[in-house]
Amino acid sequence: MFFLSKLIDKRIAAYQTRLTITHYNEVENMYKQMRGWVHDYRNHLQVMKNHARDGDLQAVVDYLDELAEDLQTVSAPRVRTGNRMCDAILNSKIALAESKEITVLADANIAVELSTSHLDLCIIIGNLMDNAIEATLPLPQAERLIRIYMEMKGQQLYMAFTNTSAKGKQAKLGGRFLTTKGEGHGFGLVRIDAIVERNGGYVSRGSEDGAFSTEVMLPQEGGI
């Protein structure tokens, strides 16, 4: 039993390492894209100045149309929580969800420094969003919805993620919801629970027909 437990721990750790690298790469790609557009900003202005100086207003209009089309490919931040790390991972995952035609409603305000590590936040938020995206995708586009709510409650960071789901009310086994997804999905839930427990927090999951929700509370040293 000891060796089996060690094997499972190693598989979970390996999976979470791959997942964390994916999360960080998604965030980095988003910011590289935005930095690239900002870097080119002065060049764009110079081109339009030249057209305007030549009196070619149609060329200015055409160039602005090209810029507007190019700007649509840049994932501008959808959420500004006040916390840089939360902003980075949330906006990355929201952009991923919206690229899959999933509606995301987010209300998040965390204008404080958090004592929870960036790595732990990345794993928790990344897993919650990935699970929500997977559960929502099988639905018709009009029914795909993820709701995100995050705020400070005294000295606790409160997070609530709710998503529509094609499945009915999910069953539990040993206090845990069963999953029909691949092993990575199950590992993600286990990893979230381990991080919350290590931080002295609380996690609660609820399943109703057509919806699944997760609430997480994480104590913060010093509070607000």
N, C-alpha and C positions, 0 to 999 in steps of 0.2 A: 504493500500500500504506500509506503514511504517513497519508493522509487517511482510509482505511478504518479504520485502527487508532484514529485520533482519534475517529471516529464511534462505534465500538464502546465506547471509553472513556466518551464522553458518555452513551450509552444505559445503560451500567452505572451510572454515577454518578447519573443521573436515577432509575433503578429503585431504587437503594439509598437515595436520599433519600426516596422515597415509602415504602419499606419501613421505614426508621428512624422516620419520623413515625408510621407505624402501630404499631410496637412501643411507642413512648413513649406514644401515646394509650391503648393497651391497659393499660399500667402505671398511667397517671394515672386511668383509669376505675375500675380496681380499688381504688385508694386513696381516690378520691372516695366510692365506695360505702361503704367501711369507715369513713371519717371521718364520713359522714352518719349511720351507725348509732350511732357513739360519741357524736356530738353530741346525738342524741335520747335517750341512755341515762338522763339525769337525769329527763327528762319521763316516761319509761316507769316509773321508780321511783316518782315522785310519784303517778302514776295508781294504781299497785298499793297504795301506802300509803293512799290515800283509800278504796279498796275495802276494805282490811283494817280501817281505822278504823271503817268502817260495818258491819263484821262480815259483808260479802258475800264469802265465800270462793270461791263459785262464779264470781263476776266476776273474781277474781284468777286462778283456774285458766284461765278462758276467755281472759283477756288474755295469760297466759303461753303458751297454745297459739298465739295469733296471733303473738306475738313469735318463737316457735320456728319457725313457718312462714316468717316474714319473714327470719330469720337464715339460713335455707337458701339464700337468694338472694345472700348476702354471701360472696365468695370469701376465706375465711380462708387465711392463708399455709400452704402445704403443706410448704414447705422453708425452713429457717433455716440458711443456710450460714455466717453470721457476717460476710458481706460484703453491704452494703446493696444495691448495684447488682445483684449476682448474684441476691439474693433477689427484687428487684423484677421483673426480666425473666423469671426462672425461674418464679415463682409466677403471673405473668400468662399465660405460655405453657402451664403445666400446667393452669390453670383452663380455658383454651381447649380443650386436648386432652380433658379430662374432660367438658366440655360436649358433645363429639362422641362420647362413650362409648368413649374410649380409656383403657386402664389405664396409669398412669404410676408407675414405681418409681424413686424418686430417693434417692441417697445422696451428699450434698454437704457438705463441711466446708472452708471457706476463711476461717478466723478471722484474716485479716491484711488489711492494705491492699495493693491491687494497683497496680503501676505501669502495667499495661495500661489505656488510656483507657476511660471509661464508654461512649463511642460505639463503640469497637471491640468491647467485650464485648457490647453490645447487638446489633450486627450479627452477630457469630459465633453467639451463643446463639440469637438470634431466627431466623436462617436454618436452623440445625441443627434446631430444634424445628419450624419450618414445614415443612421437607422431610420430617421424620419423620412429622408429622401427615398430610401428603399421601400418603405411601407406605403408611401404615397404614389409612387410611379405607376403601379398597376391600374389605378383609377383613371376614369376619363379626365381629360385636361381640366374641365370646369370644376371638378371635385377635388383637385389636388391643392392641399392647403397645409401650411406649417405656421404655427403661432409661436413666437418667442417673447418671453417676458423675463427681464433681469433687473434687479434693483438691490440696494442695500436696505436691510431691515435691521436697524440698530447695528450690531457688530456681526451680522450674518450676511453673506452674499446669497441671495435667493435667485434661483434659475428655474423657469418652467418652460418646457418644450411640449407642445401638443401638435399632433398631426392626424389628418384623416387617414383611414386605413381601409383596404379592400376586405380585410378579414373581420369577422364578427368578434364578439368578446373573447379574449384569449384566456386559455386555461393556465393555471399555476401548478407547479410541482415543487414541493419542498420550499414553498415561499417565493419561488422565482417563476416568472412568466416563461412558458415554453416558446421556442422559436423554430420556425421552419426554414430559416435562412441557413447559410453556410456556417462553418465553424467560426469564422471571423466575427460574425454578428454576436454569437454567444460570448466570445472572448471579450468583445467590447463592453458588454454588460458587466461581466465579471471585473474587468479593469476599472470601470467607473465605480463599482461598489467598493473595490479595494482602496481606491484613492479617497473616496468620501470617508470611509472608515478610518483611514490613516490620518486624515485631517480632522477627525472628531466631528464629522458632519452627519447629515441625514439625507436619505434618498427614498422617494416614494414613487411607485408606478401605478397607473390606473388604466384599465381597459374597459371600454364600452363599445357597443355596436357602432362601428364606423369611425372610432377615434381611439388614440392611444396617447397617454400623457406621462411625463416624467417631471418630478420636482426634486430639486437638489438644494440643500442648505449647507454652506461652508462657513465656519467661524473665521473671523478675520482679527488678527492681533491688533489691538489699538482701535479697531472699529473706525468710525468716522468722526 
